[in-house]
């Protein structure tokens, strides 16, 4: 059974400011229809505690250092800049 929390209720559980949750975690860390829903097509957001708890308890992914390198498209030299 899922437990649905408002932003304020979630902030008490995970010890983050509600504003930080809205501006930095929502849509960047928490994904719509996985970690939160907007019931009845409204503006109200309800966070799905079971999914957020899974996310919090999951091990952090190690980033591949190659992912940070920006590769530029190679252009063939044709005598012009």
mmCIF file of the N, C-alpha and C atoms, coordinates in Angstrom:
data_MODEL
# 
_entry.id   MODEL 
# 
loop_
_atom_site.group_PDB 
_atom_site.id 
_atom_site.type_symbol 
_atom_site.label_atom_id 
_atom_site.label_alt_id 
_atom_site.label_comp_id 
_atom_site.label_asym_id 
_atom_site.label_entity_id 
_atom_site.label_seq_id 
_atom_site.pdbx_PDB_ins_code 
_atom_site.Cartn_x 
_atom_site.Cartn_y 
_atom_site.Cartn_z 
_atom_site.occupancy 
_atom_site.B_iso_or_equiv 
_atom_site.pdbx_formal_charge 
_atom_site.auth_seq_id 
_atom_site.auth_comp_id 
_atom_site.auth_asym_id 
_atom_site.auth_atom_id 
_atom_site.pdbx_PDB_model_num 
ATOM 1   N N  . UNK A 1 1  ? 0.842  -1.185 0.000   1.00 0.00 ? 1  UNK A N  1 
ATOM 2   C CA . UNK A 1 1  ? 0.000  0.000  0.000   1.00 0.00 ? 1  UNK A CA 1 
ATOM 3   C C  . UNK A 1 1  ? 0.886  1.248  0.000   1.00 0.00 ? 1  UNK A C  1 
ATOM 4   N N  . UNK A 1 2  ? 0.618  2.149  -0.919  1.00 0.00 ? 2  UNK A N  1 
ATOM 5   C CA . UNK A 1 2  ? 1.398  3.383  -1.009  1.00 0.00 ? 2  UNK A CA 1 
ATOM 6   C C  . UNK A 1 2  ? 0.971  4.376  0.060   1.00 0.00 ? 2  UNK A C  1 
ATOM 7   N N  . UNK A 1 3  ? 1.926  5.143  0.516   1.00 0.00 ? 3  UNK A N  1 
ATOM 8   C CA . UNK A 1 3  ? 1.669  6.228  1.451   1.00 0.00 ? 3  UNK A CA 1 
ATOM 9   C C  . UNK A 1 3  ? 1.956  7.521  0.706   1.00 0.00 ? 3  UNK A C  1 
ATOM 10  N N  . UNK A 1 4  ? 0.978  8.414  0.652   1.00 0.00 ? 4  UNK A N  1 
ATOM 11  C CA . UNK A 1 4  ? 1.110  9.675  -0.070  1.00 0.00 ? 4  UNK A CA 1 
ATOM 12  C C  . UNK A 1 4  ? 1.357  10.803 0.925   1.00 0.00 ? 4  UNK A C  1 
ATOM 13  N N  . UNK A 1 5  ? 2.336  11.651 0.611   1.00 0.00 ? 5  UNK A N  1 
ATOM 14  C CA . UNK A 1 5  ? 2.719  12.753 1.497   1.00 0.00 ? 5  UNK A CA 1 
ATOM 15  C C  . UNK A 1 5  ? 2.701  14.074 0.749   1.00 0.00 ? 5  UNK A C  1 
ATOM 16  N N  . UNK A 1 6  ? 2.329  15.119 1.440   1.00 0.00 ? 6  UNK A N  1 
ATOM 17  C CA . UNK A 1 6  ? 2.465  16.463 0.879   1.00 0.00 ? 6  UNK A CA 1 
ATOM 18  C C  . UNK A 1 6  ? 3.941  16.856 0.961   1.00 0.00 ? 6  UNK A C  1 
ATOM 19  N N  . UNK A 1 7  ? 4.294  17.959 0.336   1.00 0.00 ? 7  UNK A N  1 
ATOM 20  C CA . UNK A 1 7  ? 5.675  18.446 0.385   1.00 0.00 ? 7  UNK A CA 1 
ATOM 21  C C  . UNK A 1 7  ? 6.105  18.703 1.821   1.00 0.00 ? 7  UNK A C  1 
ATOM 22  N N  . UNK A 1 8  ? 5.233  19.281 2.609   1.00 0.00 ? 8  UNK A N  1 
ATOM 23  C CA . UNK A 1 8  ? 5.561  19.595 4.007   1.00 0.00 ? 8  UNK A CA 1 
ATOM 24  C C  . UNK A 1 8  ? 5.759  18.323 4.825   1.00 0.00 ? 8  UNK A C  1 
ATOM 25  N N  . UNK A 1 9  ? 4.906  17.326 4.611   1.00 0.00 ? 9  UNK A N  1 
ATOM 26  C CA . UNK A 1 9  ? 5.050  16.051 5.329   1.00 0.00 ? 9  UNK A CA 1 
ATOM 27  C C  . UNK A 1 9  ? 6.343  15.340 4.922   1.00 0.00 ? 9  UNK A C  1 
ATOM 28  N N  . UNK A 1 10 ? 6.653  15.373 3.628   1.00 0.00 ? 10 UNK A N  1 
ATOM 29  C CA . UNK A 1 10 ? 7.891  14.759 3.150   1.00 0.00 ? 10 UNK A CA 1 
ATOM 30  C C  . UNK A 1 10 ? 9.102  15.462 3.745   1.00 0.00 ? 10 UNK A C  1 
ATOM 31  N N  . UNK A 1 11 ? 9.046  16.777 3.839   1.00 0.00 ? 11 UNK A N  1 
ATOM 32  C CA . UNK A 1 11 ? 10.179 17.539 4.373   1.00 0.00 ? 11 UNK A CA 1 
ATOM 33  C C  . UNK A 1 11 ? 10.477 17.142 5.823   1.00 0.00 ? 11 UNK A C  1 
ATOM 34  N N  . UNK A 1 12 ? 9.452  16.837 6.587   1.00 0.00 ? 12 UNK A N  1 
ATOM 35  C CA . UNK A 1 12 ? 9.659  16.387 7.964   1.00 0.00 ? 12 UNK A CA 1 
ATOM 36  C C  . UNK A 1 12 ? 10.312 15.003 8.018   1.00 0.00 ? 12 UNK A C  1 
ATOM 37  N N  . UNK A 1 13 ? 9.955  14.145 7.073   1.00 0.00 ? 13 UNK A N  1 
ATOM 38  C CA . UNK A 1 13 ? 10.512 12.788 7.046   1.00 0.00 ? 13 UNK A CA 1 
ATOM 39  C C  . UNK A 1 13 ? 11.970 12.772 6.600   1.00 0.00 ? 13 UNK A C  1 
ATOM 40  N N  . UNK A 1 14 ? 12.293 13.533 5.560   1.00 0.00 ? 14 UNK A N  1 
ATOM 41  C CA . UNK A 1 14 ? 13.655 13.460 5.011   1.00 0.00 ? 14 UNK A CA 1 
ATOM 42  C C  . UNK A 1 14 ? 14.545 14.619 5.453   1.00 0.00 ? 14 UNK A C  1 
ATOM 43  N N  . UNK A 1 15 ? 14.019 15.506 6.266   1.00 0.00 ? 15 UNK A N  1 
ATOM 44  C CA . UNK A 1 15 ? 14.777 16.617 6.857   1.00 0.00 ? 15 UNK A CA 1 
ATOM 45  C C  . UNK A 1 15 ? 15.360 17.579 5.813   1.00 0.00 ? 15 UNK A C  1 
ATOM 46  N N  . UNK A 1 16 ? 14.546 17.858 4.794   1.00 0.00 ? 16 UNK A N  1 
ATOM 47  C CA . UNK A 1 16 ? 14.886 18.878 3.805   1.00 0.00 ? 16 UNK A CA 1 
ATOM 48  C C  . UNK A 1 16 ? 13.804 19.937 3.850   1.00 0.00 ? 16 UNK A C  1 
ATOM 49  N N  . UNK A 1 17 ? 14.161 21.164 3.572   1.00 0.00 ? 17 UNK A N  1 
ATOM 50  C CA . UNK A 1 17 ? 13.230 22.274 3.531   1.00 0.00 ? 17 UNK A CA 1 
ATOM 51  C C  . UNK A 1 17 ? 12.234 22.043 2.394   1.00 0.00 ? 17 UNK A C  1 
ATOM 52  N N  . UNK A 1 18 ? 10.927 22.338 2.609   1.00 0.00 ? 18 UNK A N  1 
ATOM 53  C CA . UNK A 1 18 ? 9.946  22.166 1.528   1.00 0.00 ? 18 UNK A CA 1 
ATOM 54  C C  . UNK A 1 18 ? 10.310 22.917 0.247   1.00 0.00 ? 18 UNK A C  1 
ATOM 55  N N  . UNK A 1 19 ? 10.881 24.098 0.408   1.00 0.00 ? 19 UNK A N  1 
ATOM 56  C CA . UNK A 1 19 ? 11.281 24.875 -0.771  1.00 0.00 ? 19 UNK A CA 1 
ATOM 57  C C  . UNK A 1 19 ? 12.377 24.158 -1.557  1.00 0.00 ? 19 UNK A C  1 
ATOM 58  N N  . UNK A 1 20 ? 13.331 23.557 -0.846  1.00 0.00 ? 20 UNK A N  1 
ATOM 59  C CA . UNK A 1 20 ? 14.401 22.812 -1.511  1.00 0.00 ? 20 UNK A CA 1 
ATOM 60  C C  . UNK A 1 20 ? 13.824 21.608 -2.263  1.00 0.00 ? 20 UNK A C  1 
ATOM 61  N N  . UNK A 1 21 ? 12.856 20.954 -1.666  1.00 0.00 ? 21 UNK A N  1 
ATOM 62  C CA . UNK A 1 21 ? 12.210 19.806 -2.335  1.00 0.00 ? 21 UNK A CA 1 
ATOM 63  C C  . UNK A 1 21 ? 11.546 20.265 -3.622  1.00 0.00 ? 21 UNK A C  1 
ATOM 64  N N  . UNK A 1 22 ? 10.792 21.370 -3.547  1.00 0.00 ? 22 UNK A N  1 
ATOM 65  C CA . UNK A 1 22 ? 10.076 21.870 -4.734  1.00 0.00 ? 22 UNK A CA 1 
ATOM 66  C C  . UNK A 1 22 ? 11.019 22.357 -5.826  1.00 0.00 ? 22 UNK A C  1 
ATOM 67  N N  . UNK A 1 23 ? 12.091 23.043 -5.445  1.00 0.00 ? 23 UNK A N  1 
ATOM 68  C CA . UNK A 1 23 ? 12.953 23.687 -6.444  1.00 0.00 ? 23 UNK A CA 1 
ATOM 69  C C  . UNK A 1 23 ? 14.120 22.826 -6.916  1.00 0.00 ? 23 UNK A C  1 
ATOM 70  N N  . UNK A 1 24 ? 14.592 21.905 -6.086  1.00 0.00 ? 24 UNK A N  1 
ATOM 71  C CA . UNK A 1 24 ? 15.802 21.168 -6.450  1.00 0.00 ? 24 UNK A CA 1 
ATOM 72  C C  . UNK A 1 24 ? 15.618 19.660 -6.602  1.00 0.00 ? 24 UNK A C  1 
ATOM 73  N N  . UNK A 1 25 ? 14.694 19.080 -5.873  1.00 0.00 ? 25 UNK A N  1 
ATOM 74  C CA . UNK A 1 25 ? 14.525 17.634 -5.954  1.00 0.00 ? 25 UNK A CA 1 
ATOM 75  C C  . UNK A 1 25 ? 13.430 17.228 -6.935  1.00 0.00 ? 25 UNK A C  1 
ATOM 76  N N  . UNK A 1 26 ? 12.327 17.966 -6.935  1.00 0.00 ? 26 UNK A N  1 
ATOM 77  C CA . UNK A 1 26 ? 11.223 17.650 -7.838  1.00 0.00 ? 26 UNK A CA 1 
ATOM 78  C C  . UNK A 1 26 ? 11.682 17.837 -9.282  1.00 0.00 ? 26 UNK A C  1 
ATOM 79  N N  . UNK A 1 27 ? 11.438 16.838 -10.086 1.00 0.00 ? 27 UNK A N  1 
ATOM 80  C CA . UNK A 1 27 ? 11.776 16.797 -11.516 1.00 0.00 ? 27 UNK A CA 1 
ATOM 81  C C  . UNK A 1 27 ? 13.258 16.607 -11.798 1.00 0.00 ? 27 UNK A C  1 
ATOM 82  N N  . UNK A 1 28 ? 14.116 16.722 -10.814 1.00 0.00 ? 28 UNK A N  1 
ATOM 83  C CA . UNK A 1 28 ? 15.540 16.447 -11.027 1.00 0.00 ? 28 UNK A CA 1 
ATOM 84  C C  . UNK A 1 28 ? 15.911 15.111 -10.407 1.00 0.00 ? 28 UNK A C  1 
ATOM 85  N N  . UNK A 1 29 ? 15.439 14.881 -9.209  1.00 0.00 ? 29 UNK A N  1 
ATOM 86  C CA . UNK A 1 29 ? 15.686 13.620 -8.510  1.00 0.00 ? 29 UNK A CA 1 
ATOM 87  C C  . UNK A 1 29 ? 14.394 12.809 -8.464  1.00 0.00 ? 29 UNK A C  1 
ATOM 88  N N  . UNK A 1 30 ? 13.318 13.457 -8.089  1.00 0.00 ? 30 UNK A N  1 
ATOM 89  C CA . UNK A 1 30 ? 12.017 12.803 -8.028  1.00 0.00 ? 30 UNK A CA 1 
ATOM 90  C C  . UNK A 1 30 ? 11.324 12.971 -9.375  1.00 0.00 ? 30 UNK A C  1 
ATOM 91  N N  . UNK A 1 31 ? 10.893 11.865 -9.958  1.00 0.00 ? 31 UNK A N  1 
ATOM 92  C CA . UNK A 1 31 ? 10.260 11.885 -11.274 1.00 0.00 ? 31 UNK A CA 1 
ATOM 93  C C  . UNK A 1 31 ? 8.745  11.742 -11.157 1.00 0.00 ? 31 UNK A C  1 
ATOM 94  N N  . UNK A 1 32 ? 8.040  12.497 -11.999 1.00 0.00 ? 32 UNK A N  1 
ATOM 95  C CA . UNK A 1 32 ? 6.579  12.458 -12.006 1.00 0.00 ? 32 UNK A CA 1 
ATOM 96  C C  . UNK A 1 32 ? 6.094  11.057 -12.367 1.00 0.00 ? 32 UNK A C  1 
ATOM 97  N N  . UNK A 1 33 ? 5.040  10.618 -11.738 1.00 0.00 ? 33 UNK A N  1 
ATOM 98  C CA . UNK A 1 33 ? 4.409  9.308  -11.912 1.00 0.00 ? 33 UNK A CA 1 
ATOM 99  C C  . UNK A 1 33 ? 5.251  8.153  -11.382 1.00 0.00 ? 33 UNK A C  1 
ATOM 100 N N  . UNK A 1 34 ? 6.416  8.442  -10.849 1.00 0.00 ? 34 UNK A N  1 
ATOM 101 C CA . UNK A 1 34 ? 7.211  7.427  -10.157 1.00 0.00 ? 34 UNK A CA 1 
ATOM 102 C C  . UNK A 1 34 ? 7.315  7.808  -8.689  1.00 0.00 ? 34 UNK A C  1 
ATOM 103 N N  . UNK A 1 35 ? 7.820  9.018  -8.430  1.00 0.00 ? 35 UNK A N  1 
ATOM 104 C CA . UNK A 1 35 ? 8.030  9.486  -7.061  1.00 0.00 ? 35 UNK A CA 1 
ATOM 105 C C  . UNK A 1 35 ? 6.940  10.439 -6.583  1.00 0.00 ? 35 UNK A C  1 
ATOM 106 N N  . UNK A 1 36 ? 6.215  11.035 -7.499  1.00 0.00 ? 36 UNK A N  1 
ATOM 107 C CA . UNK A 1 36 ? 5.116  11.918 -7.107  1.00 0.00 ? 36 UNK A CA 1 
ATOM 108 C C  . UNK A 1 36 ? 4.029  11.919 -8.173  1.00 0.00 ? 36 UNK A C  1 
ATOM 109 N N  . UNK A 1 37 ? 2.846  12.312 -7.760  1.00 0.00 ? 37 UNK A N  1 
ATOM 110 C CA . UNK A 1 37 ? 1.708  12.410 -8.673  1.00 0.00 ? 37 UNK A CA 1 
ATOM 111 C C  . UNK A 1 37 ? 0.998  13.742 -8.446  1.00 0.00 ? 37 UNK A C  1 
ATOM 112 N N  . UNK A 1 38 ? 0.217  14.118 -9.442  1.00 0.00 ? 38 UNK A N  1 
ATOM 113 C CA . UNK A 1 38 ? -0.684 15.267 -9.322  1.00 0.00 ? 38 UNK A CA 1 
ATOM 114 C C  . UNK A 1 38 ? -2.095 14.714 -9.512  1.00 0.00 ? 38 UNK A C  1 
ATOM 115 N N  . UNK A 1 39 ? -2.742 14.349 -8.394  1.00 0.00 ? 39 UNK A N  1 
ATOM 116 C CA . UNK A 1 39 ? -4.054 13.697 -8.521  1.00 0.00 ? 39 UNK A CA 1 
ATOM 117 C C  . UNK A 1 39 ? -5.116 14.614 -9.131  1.00 0.00 ? 39 UNK A C  1 
ATOM 118 N N  . UNK A 1 40 ? -5.991 14.000 -9.899  1.00 0.00 ? 40 UNK A N  1 
ATOM 119 C CA . UNK A 1 40 ? -7.136 14.678 -10.514 1.00 0.00 ? 40 UNK A CA 1 
ATOM 120 C C  . UNK A 1 40 ? -6.701 15.812 -11.437 1.00 0.00 ? 40 UNK A C  1 
ATOM 121 N N  . UNK A 1 41 ? -5.470 15.772 -11.945 1.00 0.00 ? 41 UNK A N  1 
ATOM 122 C CA . UNK A 1 41 ? -4.988 16.776 -12.877 1.00 0.00 ? 41 UNK A CA 1 
ATOM 123 C C  . UNK A 1 41 ? -4.813 18.152 -12.267 1.00 0.00 ? 41 UNK A C  1 
ATOM 124 N N  . UNK A 1 42 ? -4.754 18.222 -10.955 1.00 0.00 ? 42 UNK A N  1 
ATOM 125 C CA . UNK A 1 42 ? -4.666 19.512 -10.269 1.00 0.00 ? 42 UNK A CA 1 
ATOM 126 C C  . UNK A 1 42 ? -3.242 19.977 -10.044 1.00 0.00 ? 42 UNK A C  1 
ATOM 127 N N  . UNK A 1 43 ? -3.106 20.986 -9.206  1.00 0.00 ? 43 UNK A N  1 
ATOM 128 C CA . UNK A 1 43 ? -1.798 21.557 -8.886  1.00 0.00 ? 43 UNK A CA 1 
ATOM 129 C C  . UNK A 1 43 ? -1.161 20.877 -7.682  1.00 0.00 ? 43 UNK A C  1 
ATOM 130 N N  . UNK A 1 44 ? -1.980 20.252 -6.853  1.00 0.00 ? 44 UNK A N  1 
ATOM 131 C CA . UNK A 1 44 ? -1.498 19.601 -5.638  1.00 0.00 ? 44 UNK A CA 1 
ATOM 132 C C  . UNK A 1 44 ? -0.543 18.464 -5.995  1.00 0.00 ? 44 UNK A C  1 
ATOM 133 N N  . UNK A 1 45 ? 0.566  18.378 -5.273  1.00 0.00 ? 45 UNK A N  1 
ATOM 134 C CA . UNK A 1 45 ? 1.549  17.316 -5.489  1.00 0.00 ? 45 UNK A CA 1 
ATOM 135 C C  . UNK A 1 45 ? 1.541  16.401 -4.280  1.00 0.00 ? 45 UNK A C  1 
ATOM 136 N N  . UNK A 1 46 ? 1.458  15.109 -4.538  1.00 0.00 ? 46 UNK A N  1 
ATOM 137 C CA . UNK A 1 46 ? 1.569  14.112 -3.488  1.00 0.00 ? 46 UNK A CA 1 
ATOM 138 C C  . UNK A 1 46 ? 2.759  13.209 -3.804  1.00 0.00 ? 46 UNK A C  1 
ATOM 139 N N  . UNK A 1 47 ? 3.652  13.083 -2.850  1.00 0.00 ? 47 UNK A N  1 
ATOM 140 C CA . UNK A 1 47 ? 4.846  12.261 -3.016  1.00 0.00 ? 47 UNK A CA 1 
ATOM 141 C C  . UNK A 1 47 ? 4.547  10.844 -2.560  1.00 0.00 ? 47 UNK A C  1 
ATOM 142 N N  . UNK A 1 48 ? 5.062  9.864  -3.286  1.00 0.00 ? 48 UNK A N  1 
ATOM 143 C CA . UNK A 1 48 ? 4.841  8.454  -2.982  1.00 0.00 ? 48 UNK A CA 1 
ATOM 144 C C  . UNK A 1 48 ? 5.999  7.979  -2.116  1.00 0.00 ? 48 UNK A C  1 
ATOM 145 N N  . UNK A 1 49 ? 5.735  7.844  -0.816  1.00 0.00 ? 49 UNK A N  1 
ATOM 146 C CA . UNK A 1 49 ? 6.791  7.555  0.143   1.00 0.00 ? 49 UNK A CA 1 
ATOM 147 C C  . UNK A 1 49 ? 7.530  6.255  -0.166  1.00 0.00 ? 49 UNK A C  1 
ATOM 148 N N  . UNK A 1 50 ? 6.832  5.198  -0.562  1.00 0.00 ? 50 UNK A N  1 
ATOM 149 C CA . UNK A 1 50 ? 7.487  3.913  -0.835  1.00 0.00 ? 50 UNK A CA 1 
ATOM 150 C C  . UNK A 1 50 ? 8.573  4.057  -1.902  1.00 0.00 ? 50 UNK A C  1 
ATOM 151 N N  . UNK A 1 51 ? 8.278  4.805  -2.949  1.00 0.00 ? 51 UNK A N  1 
ATOM 152 C CA . UNK A 1 51 ? 9.248  4.992  -4.043  1.00 0.00 ? 51 UNK A CA 1 
ATOM 153 C C  . UNK A 1 51 ? 10.398 5.897  -3.613  1.00 0.00 ? 51 UNK A C  1 
ATOM 154 N N  . UNK A 1 52 ? 10.121 6.918  -2.845  1.00 0.00 ? 52 UNK A N  1 
ATOM 155 C CA . UNK A 1 52 ? 11.170 7.826  -2.380  1.00 0.00 ? 52 UNK A CA 1 
ATOM 156 C C  . UNK A 1 52 ? 12.093 7.097  -1.414  1.00 0.00 ? 52 UNK A C  1 
ATOM 157 N N  . UNK A 1 53 ? 11.513 6.263  -0.561  1.00 0.00 ? 53 UNK A N  1 
ATOM 158 C CA . UNK A 1 53 ? 12.327 5.486  0.376   1.00 0.00 ? 53 UNK A CA 1 
ATOM 159 C C  . UNK A 1 53 ? 13.255 4.528  -0.367  1.00 0.00 ? 53 UNK A C  1 
ATOM 160 N N  . UNK A 1 54 ? 12.762 3.891  -1.439  1.00 0.00 ? 54 UNK A N  1 
ATOM 161 C CA . UNK A 1 54 ? 13.619 3.027  -2.266  1.00 0.00 ? 54 UNK A CA 1 
ATOM 162 C C  . UNK A 1 54 ? 14.782 3.822  -2.840  1.00 0.00 ? 54 UNK A C  1 
ATOM 163 N N  . UNK A 1 55 ? 14.478 5.027  -3.324  1.00 0.00 ? 55 UNK A N  1 
ATOM 164 C CA . UNK A 1 55 ? 15.506 5.891  -3.913  1.00 0.00 ? 55 UNK A CA 1 
ATOM 165 C C  . UNK A 1 55 ? 16.550 6.285  -2.873  1.00 0.00 ? 55 UNK A C  1 
ATOM 166 N N  . UNK A 1 56 ? 16.101 6.637  -1.688  1.00 0.00 ? 56 UNK A N  1 
ATOM 167 C CA . UNK A 1 56 ? 17.014 7.052  -0.621  1.00 0.00 ? 56 UNK A CA 1 
ATOM 168 C C  . UNK A 1 56 ? 17.918 5.893  -0.196  1.00 0.00 ? 56 UNK A C  1 
ATOM 169 N N  . UNK A 1 57 ? 17.367 4.690  -0.126  1.00 0.00 ? 57 UNK A N  1 
ATOM 170 C CA . UNK A 1 57 ? 18.118 3.526  0.357   1.00 0.00 ? 57 UNK A CA 1 
ATOM 171 C C  . UNK A 1 57 ? 18.975 2.857  -0.715  1.00 0.00 ? 57 UNK A C  1 
ATOM 172 N N  . UNK A 1 58 ? 18.754 3.213  -1.984  1.00 0.00 ? 58 UNK A N  1 
ATOM 173 C CA . UNK A 1 58 ? 19.538 2.587  -3.055  1.00 0.00 ? 58 UNK A CA 1 
ATOM 174 C C  . UNK A 1 58 ? 20.959 3.138  -3.054  1.00 0.00 ? 58 UNK A C  1 
ATOM 175 N N  . UNK A 1 59 ? 21.934 2.277  -3.388  1.00 0.00 ? 59 UNK A N  1 
ATOM 176 C CA . UNK A 1 59 ? 23.320 2.763  -3.419  1.00 0.00 ? 59 UNK A CA 1 
ATOM 177 C C  . UNK A 1 59 ? 23.506 3.814  -4.507  1.00 0.00 ? 59 UNK A C  1 
ATOM 178 N N  . UNK A 1 60 ? 24.377 4.754  -4.245  1.00 0.00 ? 60 UNK A N  1 
ATOM 179 C CA . UNK A 1 60 ? 24.662 5.811  -5.221  1.00 0.00 ? 60 UNK A CA 1 
ATOM 180 C C  . UNK A 1 60 ? 25.355 5.210  -6.432  1.00 0.00 ? 60 UNK A C  1 
ATOM 181 N N  . UNK A 1 61 ? 24.997 5.701  -7.598  1.00 0.00 ? 61 UNK A N  1 
ATOM 182 C CA . UNK A 1 61 ? 25.637 5.233  -8.825  1.00 0.00 ? 61 UNK A CA 1 
ATOM 183 C C  . UNK A 1 61 ? 26.990 5.904  -8.958  1.00 0.00 ? 61 UNK A C  1 
ATOM 184 N N  . UNK A 1 62 ? 27.974 5.111  -9.307  1.00 0.00 ? 62 UNK A N  1 
ATOM 185 C CA . UNK A 1 62 ? 29.290 5.697  -9.573  1.00 0.00 ? 62 UNK A CA 1 
ATOM 186 C C  . UNK A 1 62 ? 29.275 6.232  -10.988 1.00 0.00 ? 62 UNK A C  1 
ATOM 187 N N  . UNK A 1 63 ? 29.699 7.460  -11.122 1.00 0.00 ? 63 UNK A N  1 
ATOM 188 C CA . UNK A 1 63 ? 29.697 8.076  -12.447 1.00 0.00 ? 63 UNK A CA 1 
ATOM 189 C C  . UNK A 1 63 ? 30.940 7.667  -13.210 1.00 0.00 ? 63 UNK A C  1 
ATOM 190 N N  . UNK A 1 64 ? 30.750 7.456  -14.485 1.00 0.00 ? 64 UNK A N  1 
ATOM 191 C CA . UNK A 1 64 ? 31.853 7.170  -15.366 1.00 0.00 ? 64 UNK A CA 1 
ATOM 192 C C  . UNK A 1 64 ? 32.534 8.492  -15.695 1.00 0.00 ? 64 UNK A C  1 
ATOM 193 N N  . UNK A 1 65 ? 33.839 8.655  -15.418 1.00 0.00 ? 65 UNK A N  1 
ATOM 194 C CA . UNK A 1 65 ? 34.499 9.937  -15.699 1.00 0.00 ? 65 UNK A CA 1 
ATOM 195 C C  . UNK A 1 65 ? 34.419 10.337 -17.166 1.00 0.00 ? 65 UNK A C  1 
ATOM 196 N N  . UNK A 1 66 ? 34.257 9.365  -18.060 1.00 0.00 ? 66 UNK A N  1 
ATOM 197 C CA . UNK A 1 66 ? 34.158 9.675  -19.489 1.00 0.00 ? 66 UNK A CA 1 
ATOM 198 C C  . UNK A 1 66 ? 32.856 10.409 -19.806 1.00 0.00 ? 66 UNK A C  1 
ATOM 199 N N  . UNK A 1 67 ? 31.837 10.265 -18.957 1.00 0.00 ? 67 UNK A N  1 
ATOM 200 C CA . UNK A 1 67 ? 30.565 10.952 -19.188 1.00 0.00 ? 67 UNK A CA 1 
ATOM 201 C C  . UNK A 1 67 ? 30.704 12.461 -19.076 1.00 0.00 ? 67 UNK A C  1 
ATOM 202 N N  . UNK A 1 68 ? 31.721 12.930 -18.379 1.00 0.00 ? 68 UNK A N  1 
ATOM 203 C CA . UNK A 1 68 ? 31.904 14.361 -18.169 1.00 0.00 ? 68 UNK A CA 1 
ATOM 204 C C  . UNK A 1 68 ? 32.649 15.038 -19.314 1.00 0.00 ? 68 UNK A C  1 
ATOM 205 N N  . UNK A 1 69 ? 33.250 14.248 -20.178 1.00 0.00 ? 69 UNK A N  1 
ATOM 206 C CA . UNK A 1 69 ? 34.011 14.803 -21.292 1.00 0.00 ? 69 UNK A CA 1 
ATOM 207 C C  . UNK A 1 69 ? 33.055 15.133 -22.437 1.00 0.00 ? 69 UNK A C  1 
ATOM 208 N N  . UNK A 1 70 ? 33.098 16.360 -22.885 1.00 0.00 ? 70 UNK A N  1 
ATOM 209 C CA . UNK A 1 70 ? 32.250 16.792 -23.992 1.00 0.00 ? 70 UNK A CA 1 
ATOM 210 C C  . UNK A 1 70 ? 33.006 16.527 -25.287 1.00 0.00 ? 70 UNK A C  1 
ATOM 211 N N  . UNK A 1 71 ? 32.424 15.690 -26.111 1.00 0.00 ? 71 UNK A N  1 
ATOM 212 C CA . UNK A 1 71 ? 33.059 15.387 -27.391 1.00 0.00 ? 71 UNK A CA 1 
ATOM 213 C C  . UNK A 1 71 ? 32.507 16.329 -28.450 1.00 0.00 ? 71 UNK A C  1 
ATOM 214 N N  . UNK A 1 72 ? 33.416 16.911 -29.201 1.00 0.00 ? 72 UNK A N  1 
ATOM 215 C CA . UNK A 1 72 ? 32.991 17.811 -30.274 1.00 0.00 ? 72 UNK A CA 1 
ATOM 216 C C  . UNK A 1 72 ? 32.960 17.036 -31.579 1.00 0.00 ? 72 UNK A C  1 
ATOM 217 N N  . UNK A 1 73 ? 32.064 17.468 -32.433 1.00 0.00 ? 73 UNK A N  1 
ATOM 218 C CA . UNK A 1 73 ? 31.960 16.835 -33.734 1.00 0.00 ? 73 UNK A CA 1 
ATOM 219 C C  . UNK A 1 73 ? 33.239 17.116 -34.520 1.00 0.00 ? 73 UNK A C  1 
ATOM 220 N N  . UNK A 1 74 ? 33.830 16.074 -35.051 1.00 0.00 ? 74 UNK A N  1 
ATOM 221 C CA . UNK A 1 74 ? 35.061 16.231 -35.827 1.00 0.00 ? 74 UNK A CA 1 
ATOM 222 C C  . UNK A 1 74 ? 34.702 16.709 -37.225 1.00 0.00 ? 74 UNK A C  1 
ATOM 223 N N  . UNK A 1 75 ? 35.426 17.689 -37.675 1.00 0.00 ? 75 UNK A N  1 
ATOM 224 C CA . UNK A 1 75 ? 35.200 18.205 -39.028 1.00 0.00 ? 75 UNK A CA 1 
ATOM 225 C C  . UNK A 1 75 ? 36.405 17.881 -39.880 1.00 0.00 ? 75 UNK A C  1 
ATOM 226 N N  . UNK A 1 76 ? 36.152 17.457 -41.056 1.00 0.00 ? 76 UNK A N  1 
ATOM 227 C CA . UNK A 1 76 ? 37.258 17.168 -41.985 1.00 0.00 ? 76 UNK A CA 1 
ATOM 228 C C  . UNK A 1 76 ? 37.878 18.492 -42.423 1.00 0.00 ? 76 UNK A C  1 
ATOM 229 N N  . UNK A 1 77 ? 39.198 18.528 -42.456 1.00 0.00 ? 77 UNK A N  1 
ATOM 230 C CA . UNK A 1 77 ? 39.901 19.732 -42.880 1.00 0.00 ? 77 UNK A CA 1 
ATOM 231 C C  . UNK A 1 77 ? 39.785 19.869 -44.377 1.00 0.00 ? 77 UNK A C  1 
ATOM 232 N N  . UNK A 1 78 ? 39.256 21.005 -44.825 1.00 0.00 ? 78 UNK A N  1 
ATOM 233 C CA . UNK A 1 78 ? 39.099 21.218 -46.263 1.00 0.00 ? 78 UNK A CA 1 
ATOM 234 C C  . UNK A 1 78 ? 39.794 22.495 -46.721 1.00 0.00 ? 78 UNK A C  1 
ATOM 235 N N  . UNK A 1 79 ? 40.745 22.964 -45.914 1.00 0.00 ? 79 UNK A N  1 
ATOM 236 C CA . UNK A 1 79 ? 41.483 24.160 -46.297 1.00 0.00 ? 79 UNK A CA 1 
ATOM 237 C C  . UNK A 1 79 ? 40.816 25.442 -45.841 1.00 0.00 ? 79 UNK A C  1 
ATOM 238 N N  . UNK A 1 80 ? 39.639 25.347 -45.240 1.00 0.00 ? 80 UNK A N  1 
ATOM 239 C CA . UNK A 1 80 ? 38.952 26.519 -44.727 1.00 0.00 ? 80 UNK A CA 1 
ATOM 240 C C  . UNK A 1 80 ? 38.754 26.377 -43.232 1.00 0.00 ? 80 UNK A C  1 
ATOM 241 N N  . UNK A 1 81 ? 38.595 27.511 -42.558 1.00 0.00 ? 81 UNK A N  1 
ATOM 242 C CA . UNK A 1 81 ? 38.360 27.476 -41.092 1.00 0.00 ? 81 UNK A CA 1 
ATOM 243 C C  . UNK A 1 81 ? 36.931 27.230 -40.770 1.00 0.00 ? 81 UNK A C  1 
# 
